[in-house]
Amino acid sequence: MGQLSERSAGTSWEHLRRLPVWLPPALLTLAVTVTGLGSAQLWRDELATWSAATRSPGDLARLAGTIDAATGPYYLLMHGWTRVFGDSTIALRVPAVLAMTVAAGLLAVLGARLVDRRSGLFAGLLFAVLPGTSRYGQEARPYALATMLAVLATLLLVTALRRPSWARWAGYAAAVAALGLIHLIALTLLAAHALVVLIAWWRGPAPAGIATPAQPDAGRDRRVWRWLVAVVPVALLAGPLLVKARTQQSRQLNWVHLARLDDLTALPGGVTQSSVVGGLLVGVAALGAARLGWRALLPVGAVLLPVLLLFAAGTVVPLWVPRYLVFVVPFACLLAGAALAAVAAPAALVVVVLAGLLGLPDQTALRRTHEWPRSAPVDYAGAARVIADGQRPGDAVVYSPRHSWLFLDLGIEYHLSDPPRDVLVTEDEVRRGDLWAAECPQPAQCLAGTTRVWLVVSGRHAEPLAAVSGAKGDALRTNFTVTQVWQRPGLTVALLNSRPER
């Protein structure tokens, strides 16, 4: 029986070896990420994507000028996508699915070129089963695209160093420029690329495991200069974006705290979306780095340098957000793949399956909600159904708080084809070039003549009127009474009727 099992495993491995190295990881990633793609409703960040992507290019330019320059190119890309494929939950997330699928395939090719075929294959398969791959491969945000472009740029760098030509360096330049436009923080990867280029210049024939034909000193110098020329478009395109984004930081990242040492220990769990799987990945990757020696320079640098650079910056300026570093995960998987390639194929596959099984609880949870913690979902769709079921002509809606990263108004409007009149809005977010609308400075006057109001409040409240602060709350409490209250996860909906005139 044991011999039969070994023979079966060996046969399966032989079939796997005959396939292109990129195909099994890509297919597995596609299968995993499309599973339950529309199960979790859009969360707050995705609602911002929807709001931006459904604006005109001119309105997007205004948005980039006020609060979201860093994400502007991604929003423009999604604008074109939604014009063709619509703005359903699945349609908004498909670009991320495709990006993660391509990233897995490219990772396998990169591993095969840097180390060997087995390393690339196991790296790609391990990447496919990580909960983080599903989490960010099922999100209408730029992190999956940044991950794909990070792997692509690194693969093109290896190709250009091995067989230098202006065409190959031009491809690398285009990939890096796209990476910077999609995700500015991902440009920290250039530190690892610069290190490898310098080592390639210093060591000559075999730089950091990137086999190249022996070249005279002039040829070695040309590699450095061509790399420097290749990153010029990045400076020209991403530079102004970075300067503008820096001026918007106080609005865009006002919820972020300065980085602390314990943030580093929590990072593997953050980027993989599972502390157990993150710990496993770090341990196996460390073994792979030890096995590769000098050949580990590129993947190790691609993991450590972006992390250390962002952490150092984050101790001075609030920038440390674990998901900003998702693009380093494939390189950790590459190191882990090198470790798995050193053992028998069945044993390596067992480790991949184990990682998948350990991540199953997190895989299940993230398909219920993208909010964190997973136990605190925000049910925009449920609140919208309450309003839709009881809405009458002439009804109004009021949100509290309005200027919140929960985007209560966007969440309700996304799920309602004909939402009630947003009675307190004096200028909507599109005209303002912002993510939030402007509200009436004198709420009592704006509410005059309204007989029924749907009040949507964040959190769970037995007395929702008491949760509304400021002049808005005073006006509502003075002129309206609560008729009925519905509580949905993360939200409270109340129907208010005007008080009879005395």
Stockholm file with secondary structure:
# STOCKHOLM 1.0

chainA/1-502         MGQLSERSAGTSWEHLRRLPVWLPPALLTLAVTVTGLGSAQLWRDELATWSAATRSPGDLARLAGTIDAATGPYYLLMHGWTRVFGDSTIALRVPAVLAMTVAAGLLAVLGARLVDRRSGLFAGLLFAVLPGTSRYGQEARPYALATMLAVLATLLLVTALRRPSWARWAGYAAAVAALGLIHLIALTLLAAHALVVLIAWWRGPAPAGIATPAQPDAGRDRRVWRWLVAVVPVALLAGPLLVKARTQQSRQLNWVHLARLDDLTALPGGVTQSSVVGGLLVGVAALGAARLGWRALLPVGAVLLPVLLLFAAGTVVPLWVPRYLVFVVPFACLLAGAALAAVAAPAALVVVVLAGLLGLPDQTALRRTHEWPRSAPVDYAGAARVIADGQRPGDAVVYSPRHSWLFLDLGIEYHLSDPPRDVLVTEDEVRRGDLWAAECPQPAQCLAGTTRVWLVVSGRHAEPLAAVSGAKGDALRTNFTVTQVWQRPGLTVALLNSRPER
#=GR chainA/1-502 SS CHHHHHHHHHHHHHHHHHSCTTHHHHHHHHHHHHTTTTTSCCCHHHHHHHHHHTSCHHHHHHHHHHTCTTTHHHHHHHHHHHHHHCSSHHHHHHHHHHHHHHHHHHHHHHHHHHTCHHHHHHHHHHHHHCHHHHHHHTSSSTHHHHHHHHHHHHHHHHHHHHSCCHHHHHHHHHHHHHHHHHCGGGGGHHHHHHHHHHHHHHHCSSGGGCCCCCCCHHHHHHHHHHHHHHTHHHHHHHHHHHHHHHHTHHHHTTTCCCCCHHHHHHHHHHHHTCHHHHHHHHHHHHHHHHHHGGGGHHHHHHHHHHHHHHHHHHTTSSCCCGGGGGGGHHHHHHHHHHHHTTSCHHHHHHHHHHHHHHTHHHHHHHTTCSSSSTTCCCCHHHHHHHHHHHCCTTCEEEEESSSSTTCHHHHHHHHCSSCCEETTEEECHHHHTSSSCEECSSHHHHHTTCCEEEEEEESCCSSGGGGCCHHHHHHHHHHEEEEEEEEETTEEEEEEEECCCC
#=GC SS_cons         CHHHHHHHHHHHHHHHHHSCTTHHHHHHHHHHHHTTTTTSCCCHHHHHHHHHHTSCHHHHHHHHHHTCTTTHHHHHHHHHHHHHHCSSHHHHHHHHHHHHHHHHHHHHHHHHHHTCHHHHHHHHHHHHHCHHHHHHHTSSSTHHHHHHHHHHHHHHHHHHHHSCCHHHHHHHHHHHHHHHHHCGGGGGHHHHHHHHHHHHHHHCSSGGGCCCCCCCHHHHHHHHHHHHHHTHHHHHHHHHHHHHHHHTHHHHTTTCCCCCHHHHHHHHHHHHTCHHHHHHHHHHHHHHHHHHGGGGHHHHHHHHHHHHHHHHHHTTSSCCCGGGGGGGHHHHHHHHHHHHTTSCHHHHHHHHHHHHHHTHHHHHHHTTCSSSSTTCCCCHHHHHHHHHHHCCTTCEEEEESSSSTTCHHHHHHHHCSSCCEETTEEECHHHHTSSSCEECSSHHHHHTTCCEEEEEEESCCSSGGGGCCHHHHHHHHHHEEEEEEEEETTEEEEEEEECCCC
//
